Amino acid sequence: MHCWTGGMKSRMSAEMLRSAATAVLYNIQTVTPEVIRETLANFCKVPGCEVGDEELENLAREFESRLDVTMSTGWVIQEDFAPWLAEARQDIEFYYWNRYRQLLEQKNFPPQVIAKIDEVTDRTLDLLENPRKDGGWNRRGMVVGHVQSGKTANYTGLICKAADAGYKLIIVIAGIQNSLRNQTQERIDEGFVGKDSSSMEANRVSRFVGVGKIDRTHKPFTLTTCVRDFNRNTATSVGVQLSDLRTPTVLVIKKNTHTLNNLINWLKEHNVTGGSIRSPMLLIDDEADNASIDICASSDQASRINSLIRELLELFDRRCYVGYTATPFANIFIDPETVDDMIGEDLFPKDFIVTLDAPTNYFGASRVFPEDESGEHVRYIHDNEDLLPLIHRIDHILVSIPESMKEAIRAFILARAIRLLRGHDGSHNSMMINASRFISLQGQIRNHVHEYLRRLEQRIRYEASKSPGRALQDELVATLHQTWEKEYPGLEFDWPAVQTKLLEAISSISVIEVNSRAAGALNYRDHAESGLNVIAVGGFGLSRGLTLEGLSISYFLRNSMMYDTLMQMGRWFGYRPGYDDLCRVWMTEEAVGWYEHIAGSLEELRDEIREMEQARLRPIDFGLKVRSHPDSLIVTARNKMRSAQRVTVQIGLSNRYIETHTIWRERDKVEHNRQAMARLVQRMGGKDACDPDRKRSHDNFLWRNVPVELVLDYLLAFNNHTLSLKTQTEPVRNYILARENDEMPQWDVVLINKGSMTDQPATGPDYVENDLFDFPLVCPRRRSGKKTCRQFIQIGAKQRVASRPVEHIGMDPDLVKEIEDEFEKGSSNKTRSVPDKAFRKRRTRPLLVLHVLRIDGGEVGHVADGVTTWGISFPVSAREEETVGYVVNTTWLNEQFRAEMDEELEGVDE
């Protein structure tokens, strides 16, 4: 091993040390911090190797974070199917997979992660059909991952193994935009083809990339490039049939009607013999919940892209379809019985559903939006309405950007400066601004951001070389220092060190638009050596599949409540090795609430798959269960409300928590609901009948063994607001009535109290005098949401009433402790509190939660005192999944989703 010395040579020495140590450490079964440091020290004994102690320690920490990563396999539910891979393995030379595995090692994927990708792709391949099997066959499946968690790396591995096994044509449908298709083609070039496909263009020098640098004995054939989608004329000019090719063919195409039509027509003209194509085909549908789903208002006419994908599949006698998505809500709602004589069956994953677990170093929703905690990475936007309101017209004029956006830009400059100090020079650095769906406004934002960035650069150029005391006399430099004090004061570098890197950090940052009409492009490949430093401004173009390399700062100002849309906009999820502590996300408080809720819903889906695998249930059973989830109200509304005035949705309430998050504001209705609660408390015996065990009640007023009749009467008397959809009186009462004699004859009822049971204050900011009860009560305080108006109150931006946890109230304290211990042992995040669902699964009686609230209105001032709401924790039902009918009407839909529906109908911004 030869080592360089001095300056740049020292960095080369460190790079060579990293490479040599990687080869050793990746082949050690158990790697400890001591083993890492001993290995590095042994290499440093080589004469001429001059790596400083600080650089050596940084390398040691890098290896610790890289090698201390684990990943579980995930779960599968499937129809009965005979596995074939184990028997066929002896006849398969895994050439494409083996060189891809070597590439993953070169890209520093943790060994545990590579092993799990190997295992999961084996499992998925085994769920496809053996491509050497004669006769016709047709498989449909879905792989559910996390947003930005490595789905492309996973399906690239699957492509490699499918090609090794004998699949002749592999088609990847990669999103509805050129930027995503091009990026996906680059990934497939690197991981499977081995050659820069753009070199197929005229006058381009052939360039080997990725696996092509490892071995190029076999060369897959491709008819698409990273600068050009499938072209029918180009494919025809090649003059070969798929059946003539000895190597597999891969196509990476955009998800639009023009491309799909061209491909179908070319296949019909040049490859169909005897009415079909005999070559085994694998179709991978990336972002399978986007555009692939039949969303036509007319039930007898499939949407065009959906029908073309089905028609493409029908051309092949032997075919497999695998949809990859992080947000499977829409896919589960496909009717599995839908079949059309012309275009075949729909895309419901009838044969298998696989979940991909994220590695432990994944920067996901649990990190960004920790349950019941104020996340260290999130910053709220409160100053946008005057300049850039959430809901704005296409002709809106932006006179200036909000101060919060300027703060985010400053944080990005500082984050890059800190990364430079950490030795991350040459790395990509990105910031995302997603604040409007309109291209015209994205251009205005881009111009204002560019102007602000250049003003900062000008001042830094003249001031940053001065002493900190003198430099901070400049107003703009002082704002950077203020942002540093707010965001990064506890890190390893002080302000004088950061100031020395400000000019280098800001000078190479460019601002570009990411949309269909922008001249600029996110071309990370052309900056592989020096790193691309960019602020990307966009809308829908930033919302689907596109990876922003080195993303550290996100400014997100959108009002979508659509589950899949919202989660896919979360480009900030992913992997942030060595800089996750620098990452920040600016968004509204309401958006944070929705992300927390949706992240929880996705985890529930994963839990369902885990439990259904253990029960040996099938994808169709999972589809039926998800359709009965309370969140299906939103998904169903979105998919069906354009063609109907009312839609009845069958919802299951077993193992669910519901609460009245929107309540009437009109005085007579408020008083009506107050008196309903007062009567309930009186009928339960008042304070004297409360459980005296403070550990069981957690200092709240708790009544145990309450007859179900009292609960039913209260729900009937309570005047529920129509916007509190999940607490509709009739379906909730019907669910209880069906169980009043066996599962729910007796209830726990708790009245939430924020004070001590033994030392109630008579006055104070939280104390509200009430004439409902003959005992003092310290009422919880809640803020009203933005939709609060004269007619109703929306409780909180997150539409959440109860503080978590609440569902352990009434349970035996020893059982609560047992659940807490079990959760702590099984959780990788030791700071996360026990979620309510963990307690709900062990409850034996339902819990009615009563609130008397003081509502503060933020901008609108004080709203109300003494308003009453309720929530119910329904335990797991022992019966088969039983549902009750909820009604969704267009009034509710328009109130909740008006802006989002307009966005869809107008084609968003692309």
N, C-alpha and C positions, 0 to 999 in steps of 0.2 A: 504494500500500500504506500503510495507516495502522497505527501502532504505539502501544501503550499504554506508560505509564511508571509505575514505582514499585510495590513490594509485589506484590499479585496481578496488577497490570497488567504487571509485568515478565514474569511467567509467561505471560500472554496474548501478550505480544510475542514470547516464545520460541516459543509455539505457532504464531503466525502466520508467524514466520520458518521454522519447520519445514515448514509447508504450502507456502509460496512456494518454498522451496528444493527440496522434493520435486518440484514441477511442472517445475522446470528440470533437476535432476539425473537424473530418470528418462528424460529424452529425450536424454541425452548418451551416445554410443556407448561411450566409454572414460572411466571415472571413476576418478581417482587421489585420494589424500589431499590433494594440492595443489589440485586442481580443486574439491574439496569446500570447503576453507577459503577459497579465492578467491571462490567463489559466495556463501558466507555473509557474507564481509566486504563484498562489493558491496551486499548487501541491507541491511547494517548502516549503510551510508552515508546511508540515507534519514533525513531530519530527524525527530527525535522518537523514534527507535528506540533504546531503552536496554537492550541485552542485555549483561550483564557478560561479561568475558573467560572466567571459569570456566564460565558457562552456555553460552557460544559453543563452547568446547572440548568440553563434554559433547555438544552437538549434532553437532559434527564427528565425534566418536567413534561416536555413534549411527548416522550415515550411513555411516561406514566399515564397521561391522558389518553394516548392512542391505544395502549395495550389494556387499559382497565375499562374496556368496553365489552359489554355482553349483549346478547340478543336471543330472544326466545323464538320458537319456530312458528307460532301462530296456530290457528285452528281451521278445521275443514268440516263442512257438511256437504253431503253428496248423495246422489241416488246410488243404488246398488250397481257396482261396476267392477269387473274383474281386473285387478292390476296386471300389468304386462312388463313393466320395465325391468324388474329383477331377473326374469327369465331371458329377456332380450339383451341384457347388458353385455354379455360375453361377446356378442356379435357387433357391438357398437364401438367404434374408435372415437373417443370424445376429443377429437382434435380441436374443434372450435371452442369448446368449453375450457379445455386445459390452457390454451393460450390466453383466453379471457381471464381465467383465474390468475395467471401470472401478471396480467395487466392490473388487476385489482390489488395485487401485492405491491406492484410498483407505485400505485397511486396511494399507498399507505392505508388501505382499508384494514381495520383491525382484524386479526386472525379469526376471532370468534364470529365476526360479521361475515367474513368470507365463507366460513364453514356453514353458517346458517343459510346464506344465499344458495350454497350448493345443495343443502338439504331441502329447502323450500322449492327450488326449481326442479329438483328430482320429483318431489311430491306433485307439483303441478303438471309436469310432463307425464307422470303416471296417470293423471286424471284425463289427459288427452287420449286419443286413440293411438295405437301402434300404427305408424304410417305405412308399415309393410303389410298390414292386414288387408286382404282382398275384400271385394264387395264394397257397397256403399255404407258410409257412416257419417254421423253428424253429432258433434258435441258442442254444448253451450256452457260457458262458465264465467265466473267473475272473480277478480282478485281485488281485495279491499286493503289499501294501504293508508298511510297518513299523508297529509299535504306536505310536499317537498321532502319526503322521507327516503327517497331512493327507489321509487317504483320503476324508473327507467333503467337503473342498474339491474333490477330484478328481472324485468322482461327482456333485457339484452341477454342475460344469462339463459333465460328460457329459449330465446331465439337460437343461441349457440347450441344448446342441447337438442332442440327440435331439429336443427339442420344436421347434427351428428346422427340423430336417430333415423332420418330419411325424409323429412318434410322438404318438398321441392320448391314450393312457393310460400314466402312469408310476407304478408302485407301488414304494415303498421300504419294505422290511421291516427295521425298525430295532431289533433286539434284543428281549429277552424281558422287559424291565422298563419301567414307565411313565416313569421318570426319563430313560432313554436315548431312548425314543421321543419324549418331549416335547422333549428337547434337539435331537434330529435335526430335528423339525418346525420349531423355531426357526431352525435353519441353512438349511433349505429355504425358509422364509418370507423370510429375509434375502437369500438368493442367487438365488431363482427366482420365488417368488410376488410378493414386493415389498410384502406387506401382512401385518400382524400377524394371523395366522389366529384368534387368540383373540377378535378383534373381531367374529367371526361369532357369538359367543355373545350371548345376549339382553342388551340394555341396555349393550353395550360400544361405545365410540366408535371409529370406524374409524381406524386408525393405520398410516401407511405406514412401512416399514422397508427398510433395505438398498437393493436395486436399485430399489425403489419410489420412493425419493427421487431417483433419477437420471432415470428415465423410467417412466411408467405408461401408455403408449399401448396396450399389450396386457396383459391381466390373466389369468394362468393361473387355472384353477378348482381348488379343493381341497375335499374332503369330510371332511378331518380338521383338527384345530386343535392348537395347542401345549398345550392343557389337556384335549383329548378325543380319544380314538381313534375309529376308524370305527364309526359307529352306523347300523345297518340302517334303523331307523325314520326317522332324520334324512335319510338319503340318499333314501329313498322319498318323503319329503315335498317334496324339491326338485323332483321330478316331471320330470326330464329324462333322456334317454338319452345315452350317450356319443357316439353317432353324430350327435346334434343339436348338440353343442358345437363352436363355431368355434375356441375356444382349447384348448390341452392341459389335461388334468386330472391332478393329482398327488395321491396318497394316501400318507401316512406312517403305517404300521400297526405294531402290536406283534406280535411273533412268538409268538402263542399260538393254541390251537385255537379258542377262542370267536370271536376277531376274524376269523380266516381263514374259519371256517364262515359267519359273518355276511356277509362280503364275497362269498364264492362264491354263497351263496343269493340275495343281492341282484342279482348279475350274471346269474344264471340267470333270475330272475323278470322283470327289467326291460331286459336288454340282449342276451340270446341270441336270435338269429333264424336259423331254418334249421339249428339244432343247434350254432351257434358264434357267436362275436363277430368281426366283420370288422375292427374298429378295430385298428391296429397297437399292440402293447403292449410296454413295456420294464419288466422286473421287476428291481430292484436289491436283492440280499440282503446287507445289511450284517451283519458278523460271521457269514459264511456257514458257518463251521465249527461254529457253536454252535446246537444244536437242529435245524438243517436236515438234518443227516445221519441216515440210517436206522441206528439203534443197537439195534433190537429183537433180542432173543435168537433169536427165531424167524426163520429166513431167508425165510419165505414171507409175512411180515406186516411191512410198512413201519411205522416209527414214525409217530405220528399227524401231527405237524407236517410231516414229510417228505412224507407222502402228500397232505396238503392243499395244500402248495406245488405239487406236481406236478399235482394236480387243477385248481388255479387256472390254471396254464399251459395245460392241455389245453382250457380254455374258448375259447381264442383261436386262430384260424387262423394269425395272423401274430404271432409272439412271440419275444422274446429274454430270456434269463436271464443276469444277470451277478452272480456272487458276489464280494463284496469281503472280504478277510481278511488278517490279518498272520501267521496261523498255519495254513497250508494242509494240515497233515499229514492230518487226517481226510478232507478233500475228495478228496485224491489216492487214498484207499483206497476210494472209492465204486467199485463194480463197473460199468464202462461198459456192460456187456451187460444190466444189469437193466432190464427193461421189464415193465410191468403193463398189461393190456388196459384197466383202469378208470382208472388214474391216470398212465399214460404212462411214459416213460423216466425214469431217476433223474437226479440233478443233477450228474453227473460233467461237468467242463468240457471236453467232447469237441471243441469247435471252436477254442478259443484259451485261452492263459494269458499274461497280461501282468504284468510286474513293474514296480512303481513304485520308482524310486530316491529316496532321501531327499535333501533339499538338504544342503549342507555345514554349515549351522547347526543341523542336527538333533541333539538331545541324546539319543543312542541307546545301545545296548548297548556299542558300542566305546568310548564315553566313560565310561559308568558302570562297566563291567566290562572294563577293558583286559586283553588277553591277557597272562598271566604277569607282571602287575604288581599291586601293591596300589593299587587305585583311590583317588583323592583324595576321591571322593564317598561311599564306602561305609564304614559303621561296623558292627562286629559286635555282635550281641546275645548276651550270655553269662549274663544274670542273670534269666531269665524263669521257669525251671523250678519254683521254689518258689511263685511267685505266679500265673503264667499259662503252664502247660506247653503245648508244641506240640500234644500230643494231650490233649484234655480233654472231659469230658462236658457235656451240655446243662445239667445242674444245678450246674455248678461255681460256687462262690462266690468272688468276687474281693475280697479284703480290702484290697488296695492295688495300685497299678500299679508295675511295675519301675522302678528308678532310670534305666535306659536310656531308657524312655519319657518320663520327666520331663526327661532331658537333651535329647531330641528336641524336646519342647515348648519348652524354653528356646531351643534353636537357631532355632525358628520365630519366636519373639518377636524375637530378635536379627536374623534375616534381614529381617523387616519393618522394623525400626528402620533397618537399613542401606539398604534400598530407599527409605525416606522421605528419608534423607540424600542419596540419589542423585537425588531429584526424582521418584520413582515414586509420589507421592501420587495417589490416584484409581485406582490399579491394583488388580486382584484379587490376593489372597494366600491360598493354600490349603496345608493340611497334611493328610496322609492317615494314618489308623491302621487297618490291616487286620490284625487279630490273632485273630479267631475267626469261624467260620461261623455261630455261634448268635446269633440276634437277642437272646435274653435276656442273653447275656454282652456283646454290643455295647452294650446299655443300661447295664450296670454300668461298662464302660470309659468310656462317655460321661460318666457321673456323676462318676467319680473324676477324669477329665481336667478337667471343668468346675470341680470343687472346687479342684484344684491351681492352675488358671489364675486363679481369683478370689483365692486366697491370695496368689499372686504379684502380682496387680494391686494388692491392698490395700497390700502392703509397698512396691511401686514408687510408689504414690500419695503415701505419706508420706516416702519416703526419696530418691527419684531427684532431687528438686530441691535436695538438699544437695550439698556438695562431694563429689567421688569418695571422698576419704579417709573422710569421715563416713558416706556411704551404704554403703560396703563393710563397715562394721561390722555391718550387718544380715545375718543368716545367709542369707536368701533372695536378697537382692540380690547377695551374695557368690557364690552358686552361678551366677547369670547371668554374672558377671564371669569365673568359672572356665570356663564353657562358651565364652564369647567368646575366651578365651585359647587354648582347644583348637581352636576351629573357624575363627575369623575374625581372627586377630591381624595377618595380613600385608596386610590390605586398606587402603584409602586413609583410613579414619577411625580415630581413636584412641578409647580408652574414654570419656573425658569427653564427646566428641561423641555417641557411641552412647547414653550414659546420658541425655542430654537428650531423646532420642526414645523412651525406653522406655515412658512412660505413653501417648503417642499410639499407639505400636505395639500395646500389649496391650489397650487399653480397648475397642476395637471388635471384638475377636476373639470369635466365638461358637463353640460346640461343638454339632454336630448329628449325628444318625444318618442313614445312607443305607441304608435297607432298606425292605421292603414295608410295614412297620407304623409307620414313624417319622412323627411329626407334622411335623417340619421338612423343608425341601427345599433343594437347591442351586439357588437362583434368582439366577444372576449377572445376568440381564437387568434385574431391578428395582434393581440397584445399579451400573448402567453408569456413572454419573457419579462416585459416591464410592468405588466398589470394595467388593467383598465380602471380608471377612477371616474365614476359617472353618477350624476343625479338623473334618474329616469322618471319622466313625467308622463302619465298615461291614465287610462281608464280601464276599459275591458281588456286592452292589450296587455295589461299587467295582472290580469285576473285569472288566467287559465294556463297552468302548466309551465309557463316560462320561468326559467331559473335566473335569478339575479345573483351573480357570483359575488361573494364577499359582502352580502347585504348586511348592513349594521344599523341603519336608521330608516324608519318607515313613517310616513305621514299619511294617515288614512282618514279621509273625510267623506264617507259614503253612508247612506241610510238604508241599505238593503236589509231586509229581514229574512230573505230567502236562504234556507239552510245551505244548499250547495253553493250558491253564488257567494255568500258571505265567507264560507270556509275557503273557497278557492281564491278569494282575494287575499288570503293570508300568506303572501309571499315571504313573510318574515319567519315562517317556520323552516326548519332545515337543520343544517350542521354549521356550527360556528367555532371550529377548533382554535383555541388560543385567543378568542376575542368575544366570546359569548357575554362576558361581563360588560362589554361596551355597547351592546345592542339596546335600542330603545324604540318604542312604538308609540306614536302620538295618535289618539283617536278620541271620539266622544265617549262619554260615560255610558250612554245607551248602547253603543256598539260593543263595548266591553261586556255588558250584561248579556247581549246576544251570543257573543263568542263563548262565554262561560257556559251558557245554556246548551249551545249546539255541541260544544266539546263533550259535555256530559251526555248528550243524546247519542253521540257517536260511540262513546265508551259503553253505553247501554247496549247498542247494537253488537259490539264486540263480545260483551258478556253473554248476550243471547246466543251468539254463534258458539261460544265455548260450551255453554250448557246444552245446546242442541247437538253438538258433536258427541258429548257424553251420553246423551239420550238416543243417539243414532237416528236423529231426525233428518229431513231432507230439505233442499232449497225451497221447495214449494211450501213446506211448513213454516220456514223462516219468513217467506213472503207474506203469508197470512198473519203471522204474529206482528210483523212490522206494520202492516196495514192497520192493525188495531192499536198501535202506539198513539198516545195523545198528540204527539207532534205530527201525526199524519193529517191532522186537520189543516195544517199549513200547506203540506205537500199536495194534498187533494185539492185544496182551494186553488192553488196555482195551476194545476194540470187541467181542472175541469170547469172552473167557474166562467170561462168565456162562453160556454155553450149552455149554461143553465142559470136559473134564478136562485135555486135552492139545491144544495147537495147534502144528503144525509150520510154521515160517516160513522161506521161502527167502531167504537173505541172500547178498549179493555182498561179497567181501572185497577186490576190486580197489581200489587206492588208499585203503586203510583202515589205521588203527592200532588195535590191540586190546591190552588188558593185563589181568592178573589183579589186580583191585582188592580182591577179597575172598578170604581164604585161611583154611585150617584153622588152629585154635589148638591142637588136641590134639597132645600132645608126639610121639606116634609118627608122626603124619602130617606134622608139621613136619620131623622128622628124615628121613622118607622123601623129602620134596621136596629137602632139603638134599643128601642123598647122590646124588639124580638129577642135580643141578647139578654136584656134584663130579666125577661120572663124565664128564659132558659136557666139562668143562674139561680133564680128564686126557686124554680121547680126542682133543681138539683140539691137544694137545701142551704144555699148561700155559703158563706165562709166557714161556718161551723161544720159543714159536711166535708170540707177539704181533707185530703190526705195529709197527715202531720209529718210524714217522712220527707224532710227537706232534701235528702240525697235523691229521692225518687222524683220529687217535683222540681228540683233545681231552683228553689226559691220562687216558683210560680204557684198560682192557685190551681190545684189539681183535684179533680173529682174522678173517682174510679168506680167501675161497675155501673155506669150510667145506662139505664134502659134505652134501647134503640128508638123507642117511640118518641122520646124527648128530642133526640137528634133529628129525626124525620120531621117533627113539627117545627123545629127551628129552621131547617132548610126550606121548608114550605113557606114560612113566614118571611124569610129574608128576601129582599127585593134585589135580585142579581142583575148586574148591568150586562147588556148584550155583548160588550167588548171583552168581558171576562168569560171567554168562550168555554174554557174547560170546566167552569163551575156552573154551567147551565143546570137549573134546578131539576128539570124533569129527568134527564139521563142519570144524574147523580143519585136521585131518590130511587129511581128504578133499579139501579145496581144494588143499592142497600136493601130495598124491599125483597129482592130475590134471595137475600142472604140473612134476613132478619131473624129467622128461626134456628139457623145452624151456625154460620160463621160469624155473624155480627149481632148477637142478641144483646151484648153489653159492650160499652165503650169506655175509653179514657177521654176525659175532656179537660183541657188546660186553658186557663186565662193567663196570657203572658203578662208578667210583672217585672219591671226593670229595677226594682228596689229590693232591699233586704226584707225578708219576712219578719225579722225580729226588730228592725229599726227603721220603720217607715218615716220618711221626712214629711212634714206637713206642708212645706213649700219648696220651691226650687224650679229650675227651668224645665224639668221633665214632668213635674207634678201637674196634673190636670184635675181640678175638682169635677166630680161627676155626680149626677143624681141617679145614676143607674144602680149603684150598689151601696150597701150600708157599711162598706169598708174602704180604706184608702187604697189607691192604685197608682203606681208610677208607670205612666204610659210610654211605650216606645215612640221615638220620634222618627218620622220618615219624610223624605223630600218628595215632592210631586214631580212627575215626569213632564216632558215637554208637551205632551199631547193634552195635558190638563186644560180644561176650558170651563165655561160657566155651567155646563151640564154635568160634567163628570170629572173625577180625579183619577189620574193614573199614578199609582204609587211607585215612586222611584224610577230612575232612568232604566234600571235593570228589570222593572216590573216584578220585583220580588218583595214579599211582605215579611216573611219570617226570617229572622237571623238564623244562620246555620251554626251548629246543628240544633234541631228542635225535636226531631223524631225519636230521640232517646228518652224523652220525658215520659214518665209512667212505667218505664221498664225497670226490672230488678237491678239495683246498682252493681251486683256481682256479674250479671250478664253483660251490662254495659262495659264493665272493665274487661271482661273476656273478649268482647268484640273489638275494643280498642287495642288490646294486645295482639290479637290476630291480624288486625290491619297493619299495625306497626311492623310486624314480622314480614308481611308480604309486600310492603310498599318500598319502592326504591327511593322515594322522596320522603325522607324522615321528617321534614318540616311540615308536610301536608297534614291537615286535620282530617279526622275520620269523616267521610261523607255520610249524609243522612241515609243513603240507600243501604249502607251496611247495617244500620239499625233496623230499617224498615223490613228487611228480609227476615229478621228474627222476632218481629212483633207478633204477638198472639191476639191482640185486640186492636181495632182501629182507633185512631187518635184524632179527635176534633180539636183544632187549635183556634182559640178566640183571641182577637186583638182589639183593643181600644187605642186608637192612634192619635197623635198630634202630627198634623201634616204641615210642613213648611214648604213654601213655594219657590225658593230661590229667587228668580227674577220677578215673579209675580207676588212675592211677599208671603205673609202668613196666609194659609188656606183654610184650615179647619182644626178644631179640637174635638176629641171624643167621637171620631168616626169609627165605625165598627166593620171588621172584616173577619173572614174565617179561612181556614185551610183544613184539609183532611189527609192524613196518612193512611192509605189502605194497605193492609198487610197482604202477603202472598195468599191467593185463593187456592184451595185444594182442588177446585173444579177444573174441568177443561176450560180452555180460553173462552170466556163468555164476554160478549160485548153489549153495549147499549148505544142507541143512536143519537148522535149529536147533529144539529142542523147548522150548516154554514150557508149564509146568504150573501148576495152581492153587496149589501150595505156594509156588512162586517168586512168583506174582502176589500172594498174600496177604502174603508177607514184605515185598515192595516197596511195595505200593499199598493195604494194608488200610484205612488211614484215608481215602485219597482215594476208594476205591470205596464206603465207607460214606457219605461225603459225597454222592456222586452218587445213591446209592440213597435217601437220606433227603431228597433235594430241596434240598440245601445249606441255606441259611438263608432262602430266600424263599418 
